[in-house]
Amino acid sequence: MHPATSLSQENTASANRATGPRLSAQERLTRKAQAAQALKTRGRKQLLMGLVFIAVLAAGWLFPLLGYFIPVCMLLGIGIASFQGRSWCNWLCPRGSFEDSLLARLSRNRPIPQVFRRLPLRLGVMALLMTVLTVMIIRLWPDPVAIGGFFVLMLTVTTVVAVVLGILYQQRVWCYLCPIGTMSGWVGKNRQPLALVAEKCVDCGLCAQKCPMQLAPVTLKAPVGMTNRGDCLKCSLCVHHCPTAALHWQETAAKEAA
């Protein structure tokens, strides 16, 4: 093969990799509209749940039995994770919705420090909270009002920590430390995994920009894969905003193919 021909083919291949498969103008408009609608719908749900969270937290100081809201959330979060991954933490979790819909407005929106993502600190926070919870339940047993009141106190303290971290860094920092979130991530790590078609990816970085957990789906095409993938909230923001439709949910894709 002539050297010039070979060089031309290499340049063409490089250009194709750089631009990715071209979508028609109508397809691009459709994807933008779908992304905007998905973001709007999620925002409405989160605002509603965020307001519910504030109401329950405030009312809990007057009606301590509302504190049993916490163990209910624990059971629901981990139960849903066994089928759909950490999707509970997307908008169903009242505190997570509060963080995205309200706390985000005050956040400095800085990168989440790696120390909060790593296992030692997450295990330490889980061990501390679970130990305190167990000791207090034993001490207060069998008074349901007193136990409910302690749940309210624990929810208040952890929310204060979440607000401080959310303002200093990014609104979802607490979601890496939350015991429910950590356990849900373990249980649902391989449930409905996010997949990326490397040939379609153009390395635009939109997926990472849109991820509320500051994950980087673009790294799925690397041999090591995406770190902290169990913490994916299944919110689909990266899927909807991907300009070349390179991202998809594996189980969803399998069902559509069938």
N, C-alpha and C positions, 0 to 999 in steps of 0.2 A: 504494500500500500504506500502511496506517495506520502511523504512526511506532511505536506500541507493539508492533504485530505484527512490524515489522522488527527492533526491539530484542530482542524475545523470540527470534526466529530466530537473531540474532547470538549471544545468550547461550547458546542451545542448541548452536550450532556450536562456540563456544569451550569449552563443557563437554565436548563430544565429543572435541575435540582434546586437552583436558587429561587425560581419563581413558582415551582410546584404546578400541579395540574390546574389549568385555567378554568374558572367557573364563568358561566355566562353572566351577563349583566343582570338578568332576571333572577338567577340563582343567588347572586351576591345580595341583591335587594331583599330577596326572601329570607336569607339567613340573617341579615341585619334586623329585619322586622321581627323575626322569631326571637333573636337575642334580646331585643328591646322589650318584647312582650314578656319573656321569661323573667327578665330582671324586674320588671314592673310588678308582675304577679308575686314573685318571691318577696319583694319589698313590702307589699300590702300584707302578706301573711305574717312577715316578721314584725311589722309595726303592731299588728293586732296582738301577737303573742308577747311582744315586748311590753305592751301596756298591761296585759294580763299578769305578766311577771311582777311589775311594779305594784299592781293592785294586791296580788297575793302576798307579796313580801310585807307591804305596809299593814294589810289586814291581819297578817299572822301575829303581830304584836298585840292585837286585841282579841283574836280568836286563835289561840295556840294550836288547836287541832288542825289548822290549815298547814301546819308544819309537815304533816304526813304526805304532803305534796312531794317532798324529796324522795322518800323510798318508792313512791309510785313512779316518779321520773326515772329512778335507777332501774327498776324492773322493765319499764317500757323501752328505755334506751338500749339496754343490753339484749332484750328480747328481739327488738327490731333488727339489731345488728347481726343477729344470727341468720337473718334472711337477706338483708339489704345493706350490710355494712354499716358504717357510721352515719346513716342517713337521718337518724333522729336528731343529730346535732345541727342539721341544716336549718330548718325553720320550726320544727316541732318542739325543740328544746326552748322553753321560754327565756332562759337566761342567754342562750346563744342568739336568739332573735333580738333580745334587748341590746346585745353587744353590737350586732350588725346594723340595726335600725336607728338606735339612739346614741350609744357610746361612740360609734364610729365618727360621729359629727364632732366629737371633742378630741379624738385621737390624733397624735402626731404622725401616725401611719408610717412608722419606721420599720425596718426589717426586724423580725422576731429573732432575738438572740438564740443561738444554737443550744445554749444551756437549758432553755425551757423545753426544747424538743427532745432532749436526750433522756434515756431511760433512768439513770440514777436519781435525778431530781424528781421525775414523775413517780417513781416508786416510793421515794421518800415522802412526798406529799400524800400519796395514797395511804401509806402505812401510818402516817401521823393522824390523818383525818379518821381513818377507820378505827384506829386504837382509841382515840378520844371518843368517838361515837359509841363504841362498844362499852367502854368504861362508864360513860354517862347513862346509857340505857340500863345497865346493871344497877347503877346507883339509884336511878329514878323509878325503876320497876316497882310496882305495876301501875304507876300513875300515868295514864295516857295523856293527860293535859300537860304535865311536866315534861314528858318525853317530846310531845309536839312542840312545846315551847323551846326545847333545846334544838330541835330541828330548825326552827325559825332563826335562832341565834346563830347556828352554824351557817345557814344560808346567807344571813346578813354579813357575817364576817368574811366569808369567801367572796361575796359579791363586792365588798369594799376592796378586797385585794384585786379582784378582776377589774374594777374600775380604775384603780391606780395604775396597774400594769397596762390596761388598755389605753389610758391617756398618754403614758410615757412612751409606749412602743406602738402596738397595734391592737385593735379591739378584741381580737380572738386569742390573745396570749393565754388567757386562763384556760381555754379549751385544750391546750396541751397539758395542763396540770390537773384538770378536772378528773377525778377518779372514774366517774361514769364514762367520760369520753375515752380515757385510756383503756378501760376494760372493753368498751364497745369497739375500739380500734383493734384490740387483740382478737375478739370474737369474730368480727366481720372483715378481717384483713383481706381475705380472698373472696369476699362476696361481691358480686357485680363489679369486677375490677375494670378500671379505666384502661383502654388500649389506644395505641397510636400507630397509624400507618406511616412509617418513616418516609416513604416515597412522596407523601403528600405534604409533609411538614416543611415549612419554609423558615423555621427558626425566628418567627416574628416576636415571640415572647408574650403574646396576648394572653395565653393560657395562664402563665404565672402572674401576670398583672391582675387578672380577674379572680384568681383563687383567694377566697377569704382566709384560708389557712397558710397562704404564701408557699404552697407547694409548687413544683415546677414540672408539669406534665410533659414538657418537651424532652425531659431526661428519660422518658420511658423508652426512647429508642437507643439509649446507651446500654452497654452490657450489664451494668449494675442496676439499672432501672431507677425508679423514682424513690427517693428516701421518704420515710414516714408515710408510705402509701396507705397504711391502715387508717391514717387520719383524714383521708379524703372524705368530704361530707356528702358526696353524690349530689351536689347542688346543680351540676350540669352547666355552670356558667362558662367553664372552659370549652365545653362541647359546643355550646351555642355561639360563642364568640370566635371560634377557630375559623379563619377566613377560607381555608381549603378543605374543611370537613375531615380533618385528619384524625380527630379524636372521636371515640365512640365507647359505649359500654359493651363489654364482651357478651354478656348474657342477652342484652337487647339485640345485638347484631345477630347472634345465633338464632334467636326466635324469628327475626325478620327473614333470615335466609331460609329457615324451614317453611 
